[in-house]
Amino acid sequence: MNLNSRRLPVVRKIVSMCVAASAVWCASASQAADQPVVGLITKTDTNPFFVKMKQGAEAAASKDGAKLVTAAGRFDGDNASQVTAIENMMTAGAKAILITPSDTKAIVPSIKKARAAGVMVVALDTPTDPQDATDALFATDNFKAGVLIGKYAKAALNGKPAKIATLDLAPGVSVGVLRHNGFLEGFGVKEGDPSIVCSQDTRGDQAKGQTAMENCLQKAPDINVVYTINEPAAAGAYRALKAAGKDKGVMIVSIDGGCEGVRNVKAGSIAATSQQYPLKMASLGVTAGVDYAKTGKKVSGYQDTGVTLITDKPMSGIDSKDTKFGLDNCWGNK
């Protein structure tokens, strides 16, 4: 039997259902088919930074009439899960994919494949290596964020000889490199300067931050300035300093601006932090994705989503906001 002849009654039945049953049902089905699909891939789904990013994306997708599909790595650095997520989102018909790359180099071939298939790819927060592997980057100026806390630490030290510990992210991760180098620039020292007495990697983890600080104190007990890649690492560093009875004499500066971190600034365990805005990154990304799906117009280049120095002990000549502003604009549990 001709298969097409078997299908015709089914097709006629569906058409008659549309006509007889409900024009509204048909319109909504058509609308769902035309709804732009935008993907969001974060490093993890547990870090409050990425939780807030997802909230921003969900709100923007609802406002812009898009379908948002999301995925995340099992841990920070999980490239394999992000590769799989890109493939799944392409299969799901995503016209745009927003990604915070866990491995800034290893993810590039998958991004190239997506772009070759006509998908617009925007990096959020963390640039790929090379940066132009994506169509655009919506992010904090991580170098500037480092410069701000470096300048602050230098001013707050008030001429005392510096003994600096840097608690970094991990080798080769661009966001960590930019923040670290920005701090050194702001403080006015170069890599290898004798004032940098210890450097340890923490992967932005509180427990690893505590261990790193313990190791640094063993190496250089007279540390008086601690730069940390983020506020969880700062919390770990403070715990180690307090256990060693050195918390009063050591200044910690950090980057992120999460609610817990800003509360730690208010409490005095962190002197200052540079606040970034993940919700804004994601909402701008979704809007750009929907625009591309509807018009074919791609965004390009870098868009700075802002950074603000947060401290309750401002230094002359350095722009900052207090912890009230920080708590009003933070992310995580308020």
Secondary structure, DSSP 4 states (H G I P E B T S, - for coil): --HHHHHHHHHHHHHHHHHHT-HHHHHHHHHHHHS-EEEEEES-SSSHHHHHHHHHHHHHHHHHT-EEEEEE-SSTT-HHHHHHHHHHHHHTT-SEEEE--SSTTTTHHHHHHHHHTT-EEEEESS--SSGGGSSEEEE--HHHHHHHHHHHHHHHHTTPPP-EEEEE--TT-HHHHHHHHHHHHHHT--TT-TTEEEEEE-TT-HHHHHHHHHHHHHH-TT--EEEESSHHHHHHHHHHHHHTT-TTS-EEEEEE-BHHHHHHHHHTSSSEEEE--HHHHHHHHHHHHHHHHHH-PPP-EEEE---EEE-SS--TTS--B-HHHHHHS-BS--
